[in-house]
Amino acid sequence: MTTIRRHPKALPFLFLTEMWERFGFYMVQGMLVLYMTKAYGFSDDQSYTVAGMFTSLAYISAMAGGFIADRLLGFKTSIVMGGIFLSLGYALLSTLIPHLFYLGLATVIVGNGLFKPNISSLLGALYEPGDSARDSGFTIFYIGINFGVLLSGASGTIQEYLGWHAVFGFASVGLLVGLCTFAIGMKWGNMHNVTDHLLKNRSLFLRQPMIILYCLLTIGLLSFSLHSHLLGKWLLPTVGVFLLIFMFTLAFRQDKESCNQLITLNILIISSVVFWMLFWQIFFSANLFIDRIVDKHIFGIDMPTTWFYTLESIFIILLGPLFAWSWQTLNRSEKNPTPFSKFVVAIFCVGLGFLTLTISTYYPTANHLVNPLWIVLSYLLITIGELLLSPIGLSAVTLLSPPRLTGLMMGIWFSSLGFGGQFGGLLAKMSSIPDTDKNVISQLPIYRAAFLDYTLIAFGVVIVLFLLSIILKKGMESR
């Protein structure tokens, strides 16, 4: 009989910390494409390229951040250092100085790499192996941080009344609030149960200045690369190939049980890239679609474009408790679906979401704009997919990774979001509108064709994964 353990005392402090971090990150993520096209006059292709590179690097950097936490700084020190870099990056963006734009994005990338994987790893370390509360705890964590995404939807209103600089300024302040929350949690949340490497070897304090220097050098290199688009052309795809080889080489070097677990985790990570490639369209192509094509005048209120992406966080907050309860209940009756099955359904749901957007373009209103209720339905389906994939993926990393590799594998998991962002930026170009085309009627078919392509990609991957699950099942039964 499976017993249910209470969640760690640190859980509320960790999701409040992550909530404020996500508030800042999504203030920028939600406004980035709009900012580049409106404030800097970038073309759709240019803005998608930069947004794709920024998103990919922000999450791929998590792999390096996980490694640094595992081998040098520990989870808690990495989180604090990452939060400081994030706050500084948003402050640089708030200056609105063109030469600091790419420098600010690069600083955010480094900060996210240090922060993002390690707060999830820290939470995972607070659960015992095999604890049935793990999936539920990560789902609760996921719900909590989405309050930050919900709050970030105010960025459109802030920009309208206070200007672009205020948007990034609020993001910077949000990170400082998050760091204060984390400091309180370290005192009252029993996080001392997770021992940082620094406490074991005080000589590592001498390495902190060197790590900071490396971070500053990385920021300079990334700033140049983002400006020149070098990363998007050849470096990131090359890194992806080598990372894929590294993941499976790492798995085959483990003992039999750890090898099987890491291979399963690797397959989940690869399939998640497709999901995130489509998911990020909420901030890329669908964001501009809403800004240009959707009727945002509702009940006498002109809704900012950024309010729509908060639908995802609202649905997570509303549906998340149901999913958390479901996993606990199904686990007790030993009927909980496998992570593989949940991932397949997740990608199917995101495909349905873009099928909904495709259909919406056939039924515009009298003024040739799309009814916003179509967006609500689409984002509901996409969010269901997210709840089936993202928190389960976080949980799977902490469960299937050997303890000494948890930080690294969490970094690789977040790098899947990054490669999804990179491919998502390329995919978004299917919906690019020529600079000379300002006619809503002629823009509708372009978005319709792009959303239909996204749908077909999702359904095609679902079929491949379904067939792969049958092959894997037969392979295990034949052993």
N, C-alpha and C positions, 0 to 999 in steps of 0.2 A: 504493500500500500504506500502510495506517495504522500509524503507529508508536505505541508505548505509552510514555508518559513516567511517571517516578516521581511520586508525589504530593508536594506541598509539605511541607517539614519542619514547617510550622506546623500541619498537619492534626491530629496528636494533641493538641497544646496547645489548639486551638480546640474539639475535641469534648469534651475534659476540662472546659474552662471551661463549655461549654454543658451538659455533664452535671450539674455542680453547680447551674447555674441552673435546669435542669429539675427537679432534685431538690427545690429549694425551691418552685418554682411548683406542682408536682404534689402536694407535701405539702398545700398549701392547696386546690388544685383538687379533689383527691380527697376532701377532708374537708368542703368548704364546705357542700354541701347537707345532709350529716349534721349538721354543726355548727349550722346554722341551725334545723333541725327539732328537734334534741335539746337543745341548750344554750339557744337563744332561744325555742323553742316556735313557730317560724314554721309556717304552713300549707304544704302542698305548693306551692300557687300562688305564695305569697310567696317561698319559697326558690327556685323555678324562675325567677321574675322577676329576683331579685337576682343569682342565679348566671348567668343569661343576659346581663344587663347587664354584669356584671363580666368575663365571658369575652369578650364582644364588644368592650368598651372596651380590654381588655388587648391585643387584637390590632389593633384599628383605630388605636390610638395609635401603632402601628408605622409608619403612614404619615407621621405628623409626625416620628417619630424618624428615619426614613430621609431626610426632607427636611432636617432639622437636620444630619445627618451629611454629606449631599451639599454643603450650602451654607455650613455654619458650623463644625462641630466636627471632621469627619472620623470615620472608622469607629472608630478605637481610643479616642479621647477619649469618644465617645458610649457605647461599651461600658462603660468604667470608670464614667462618671457614672450610667448606667442601673443597674449593679450596686449602687452605693451606695444609690440610691433603693429598689431591691428589698429589700435587707437592712434598711433602715430601716422599710419598710412591714410586713415580717414581724415585726419587733420590736414595732411598734405593735399588731399583732394579738395578739401573745403576752401583752400586758397584760391581756387579757380584760375591758377596760373597755368597756361598751356604746357610749359616746359616741365611742370611738376605733375602733370596728369599721369604719365606713364610711370614716373617714380613712385607716386602714391599707389598705383595699382600693384607695382612690384613689391612694395612694402607690405601691402595687404596679403599678397601671395605667401610671403615668407612667414608672416604672423599666423595665417591660417594653417600652414603646414605644421607649425609647432603646437598649435592649440587644438585643432579639430580631432585628430586621431586619438590624442592622449586623454582627453576628458572621457571619451567612450571606453577606452581601455581601463582607465581608473575605475569607472563604474563596474566593468566586467570583473575586475580583480576583487571587488567587494562581495561577489557571489561565490559560493562553493561550487566546485564541479558537480554537474548533475542536479543542481538546484532547480526545481520545477518553476520557481518564481522568476527565473532569468528572462524568458521571453516576455513575460508580463511586465517585469521591471523595465526592460528596454522600451517597451511600448509606452509605458507611463512616461519615461524619459523623453520619448519622441513627442508625446502630447505636450509636455511642458515646454519644450523648446519651440514648439510651433506657436505658442503665444507670442514669442518674439517675432516670428514671421507675420503674425496678425497685426502686431503693433507697427511693424515696418510699412504696412500699407498706407500709413499716414504720410509717407514721403511725398506723394503727389500733392496733398493739401499743403504740406510744409513748403514745397517748392513754389506752389502757386502764390502763397502769401508772403513767404520770407526769402525765396530765392534758392538757387542751387547750392550756394555755400552752406545754408542752414541744414540741408539734407545730410551732407557729409559731416557737418559739425555735430548733429544729433547722433550720428553713427559712432563718432569718436567718443562722445560722452557715454553712450550706452556700453561701450567696452570697459570704461573705467568703473561703471556701476557693477558690471559683471565680475571684474577683478576683486572689488570689495566684497561681493557676495561669496566668491570663492575663498577669500581669506577668512571670512566668518565660518564657512563650512569646514575649513581645515581645523578650526578650533573646536567646533561643536558637532561635527558630523562623523566623528570616529574614523577619519581618514588615516590616522596614524597606524592603522592596521596594515596599510599598504606602504611598505618601506621604500623610499626613494634610494637610488644608488648612491646619491650624495651622502646619505647618512651612513652608508657602509664604508665609504672611502672619501674622507674629507679632502684628499689631495685633488679630487675632481673639481673643487671650487676654483682651482687655478686655471682650469680649462674654460671656464665660463667666458672670460674676456676674449679668448681665441674663437670660441663659437660665435660670439657677437660680431667679431671682425669678419668671420666667414659669412655671416648673415648679411652684413653691410655690403660685402663684395658681391654676393649673390643678387642683392637688390639692384646694384648698379648694372650688372650683366642682364638681368631680366628686363630692366627698364629699356635698355638699348634694343634688346631682342623684340620686345612688344612693339616698339616704335617702328622697327624695320620689318616686322612680320616674318623674321627668319624662322622662328620656332614653329609657326604653323605650316611652313612649306616643307620642311624635311626633318627637323630635329625630333618633334614629338612623335611622328609615326615611327621613326627609327627607335626611339626610346620604348615605344609600345611593343615592338617586336622583341627587343632584348628583355623587356620585363616579362613577357609571356614565356620566353625560354627560361628565365630565372625562376619563375614561379614553379614550373614543373621540375626543374633541376633540383630546387630546394626540397620539393616533396619527395623525390626519389632518393634523397640522401638521408631520409629519416627512417626509423624503424617501421615495420610493416603496418602497425596500427596508425601511427602518426602519418605515414605516407598515404594511406587510404583516406584519412580525414582531410589532409591537405589537398588531395586530388579533388575530393568532393567540393571543398571550399573554392578551389580554383575554377571549377566549372560554374559555380554560383557567381563568382566574381565576373567571369567572362560574359555570362548571360545578362548580368546587371548593366553592363556597358550599353547594351541595346536599349534597355529601359530608360537609362538616364539620357541617352542621345535624344530620345523622343520627349522625355519629361522636360528637358531644358528649353523646349520650344515655348513653354509658358512664358519664359523671359526673353526669348528671341523672336521667332516669327509670329507666334500668337500674340505677343505683346504689341507689336506694331499693327497686327490685324485688328486688335481691339481698339487701338488708338485711332485707326483710320476708318474702319469699316463698321464697327459696332455702334449701335445707338446707345449712348451713355447718359441720355436724359431720362431719368427715372423718377417718377413721383415728384416732378418739379425740381429735381436736384441734378445738377451736372456732375456725374461721378468721375473722379480722376481715373486714369487708366490703371494706376497702381492698385486701386481698390480691388480689381478683379483677381489679381494673383493671390490676394489674401483669402479668396474662397477656398483655396487648397488647405490653408491652415485652419480655417473654420471647420471644414469637414473632418480634418484630423482630430481636432478637439472634440467634435461631436461623436465621431465614430470610433476614435481610439479606445475609449473605455470598453466599448462593446467587443472590439477585437482582443483587447487584453484579457477580458473575462472569458472570451471564447477559447483562447489558447490554454488558459488555466483549466477550464472545464474539460476540453477535449484531451488535454494531457492526463488528467485524472482517469479518464475512461480509456486511455491509450488509443484514441482515435484522432490524435492531432496529425494533420497532413504533414508530409515531409517538406523541408525548405524548398526542395526542387519543385514540388507540386505548386507551392505557393508562388514561386517565381514565374512559373508558366502562366498561371492565372493572372498574375500581375501584368505581364506583358500583353496578354489578351485584353485586359481592361484598358490599358493605355491605347491599344489599337481601336477599341470601341470609342474612346474619347475623341480621337481624331476623325473617326467615321462620323461622329456627331457634328464636328465642325465642318466636315465636308458637306453634309446634308444641309447645314445651316445656310450655306452660300446659295442654295437653290430657292430659298424662301426669304428674300429680303423684304423689308417693309416698303411702304409707298415711297419713301425718300431714298430707297436703294441701300439702306443700312440693315445690319443683321440684328435681330432681336436678342437682347442680352441673356434671355433665359436659355438659349442654346449654349452659351458659355458656362452657365451654372451647371447644366447637365454634363457637359464635357469634362469640366474640372472635377465633378463628383466621381466620375468613372476613373479619371486619372489618379485621384486621391485614393480610391479604393485599391488601385494597383500599387500605389506607394506604400500603403499600410501593409500590404501583403509581401512587400519586398524589403523596404529600407530597415525598419526595426528588426526584422527577422534576420537580415544580413548582418547587422551589428552583433546580434546575439550569436549567430553562427560563427563569426570570427573569433569571439572570445571563448566559444565552446570547442571549436575544432582545431584551434591553433595550439601548438605546444607552448607552455608558459613563457619560455625564453624568446619566443617569436611572436608573441601577441601584439606588441607595439608595431612591429614590422608588417605583420599581416593586416592589422587595422589600417596602416598607412596604404597598403596595396588596395584594400577595400575602398578607401576614399579616392585612390587614384582612378578607380573605375568610374567614379563620378566625373573625374577630370577628363578621362578619355571620352566619356559620354558627352561632356561639354565641348571637347574639340570636334568630335564628329557631328555634334548638334549644330555647331557653328557652320560647318560645311553643308549640313542638311538644310539649314535655314535659308541658304542661298537659293534653293528651289523657289522660294517665295519672294525673292527680291523684286522690288518694283523699280523700274527705271526712273531716274531723277526727273525726267520730263513728263512722266505719267502721273497726273494729279486727279484723274477721273476715277471716281469710286466704281462706276459701272465696269470699266475696263480692268480694274484691280481685282474684282471678285473672281473671275476665272483663274487668275494666277494663284490666288490663295487656295481656291478649290482644288486645283491640280496638285499643289504641294501637299495639302492635307490628305488627299487620297493616296498619294505616294507614301506618306508616313503610315497610313493605315495598312497598306499592303506590306510594308516592311515588317510591321509588328506581327501581323497574322502569319507571314512567311516564317518568321523566327519561332513563333509558337508551334508551328508544324514540325520544324526541325527539332526543337526541344522535346516535343512529344515523342517523336521517333527515337531520339537519343535516350529518353527515359526507358523505353521498351528494350533497347539494346543493352543498356546498363543493367536492367533488371534480369534479363536472361543471362548476362555474363556472370552476375553474382550467384544465380541459382545453379549454374553449371559447375561452380567451384566445389 
